[in-house]
Amino acid sequence: MNVTQILFWLLSALTVFSALVVITRKNPVYSVLWLIITFISISGHYILLNAQFLAVVNVIVYAGAIMVLFLFVIMLMNLNADAEPQKNKWLQFAGVIAGGCLALVIIAALKNVDAKARIAETGSDIGLIENLGKVLFTQYVLPFEISSVLFLSAMVGAVVIGKKN
C-alpha cells in the first residue's frame, strides 16, 4: 500500500465516523461541529483526487460560511430537550427504512463503477483551476449563467421577504 491509499482509508474512516456522530448526537451544536469535521475530511478526498479548487471551496463555503449560519440558527432557536416534542416510533422506523432504501440505491449505483479506469482516462490535472475555468466558460457557459441568475433572484427574494413594511 502506498501513502495515497493509506490516506484514502484514513480519511474514509474519519468521514464515516464523523458523519455517524453527526446523526447520533442529541445536542445540535455538537452535530454541527462534527459536520465541520466531515466536510474537512471530504476536502481531503478532493485533494487526493487532485481537485484542489473543490477542496478549497468546500472548506471555505461549507465548513466555513454554511456551518457558521447553522450554528447561528441553532443558537437563535434556543433548542433544549425539555421543550422538544416526543417523536413517534413509527416515524423513526420510517426514517430507518428510508435510509436503508437510500443505501441500497447508492450501492446499486456504485456496483459497476470502475473508478481507476475513469481517473486514468481523464488525466492527472483535471481538477486544476485553469482547466476547470476553461471547461466552465466554454462548454458549460449557459448553465453557469442561468445558475447565476437563479442565485441573484434568490437573493432578491430573500431581501423582499426579510424587508419590514
Rosetta blueprint (number, residue, H / E / L):
1 M L
2 N L
3 V H
4 T H
5 Q H
6 I H
7 L H
8 F H
9 W H
10 L H
11 L H
12 S H
13 A H
14 L H
15 T H
16 V H
17 F H
18 S H
19 A H
20 L H
21 V H
22 V H
23 I H
24 T H
25 R L
26 K L
27 N L
28 P H
29 V H
30 Y H
31 S H
32 V H
33 L H
34 W H
35 L H
36 I H
37 I H
38 T H
39 F H
40 I H
41 S H
42 I H
43 S H
44 G H
45 H H
46 Y H
47 I H
48 L H
49 L L
50 N L
51 A L
52 Q H
53 F H
54 L H
55 A H
56 V H
57 V H
58 N H
59 V H
60 I H
61 V H
62 Y H
63 A H
64 G H
65 A H
66 I H
67 M H
68 V H
69 L H
70 F H
71 L H
72 F H
73 V H
74 I H
75 M H
76 L H
77 M H
78 N L
79 L L
80 N L
81 A L
82 D L
83 A L
84 E L
85 P L
86 Q L
87 K L
88 N L
89 K H
90 W H
91 L H
92 Q H
93 F H
94 A H
95 G H
96 V H
97 I H
98 A H
99 G H
100 G H
101 C H
102 L H
103 A H
104 L H
105 V H
106 I H
107 I H
108 A H
109 A H
110 L H
111 K L
112 N L
113 V L
114 D L
115 A H
116 K H
117 A H
118 R H
119 I H
120 A H
121 E H
122 T H
123 G L
124 S L
125 D L
126 I L
127 G L
128 L L
129 I H
130 E H
131 N H
132 L H
133 G H
134 K H
135 V H
136 L H
137 F H
138 T H
139 Q L
140 Y L
141 V H
142 L H
143 P H
144 F H
145 E H
146 I H
147 S H
148 S H
149 V H
150 L H
151 F H
152 L H
153 S H
154 A H
155 M H
156 V H
157 G H
158 A H
159 V H
160 V H
161 I H
162 G H
163 K L
164 K L
165 N L
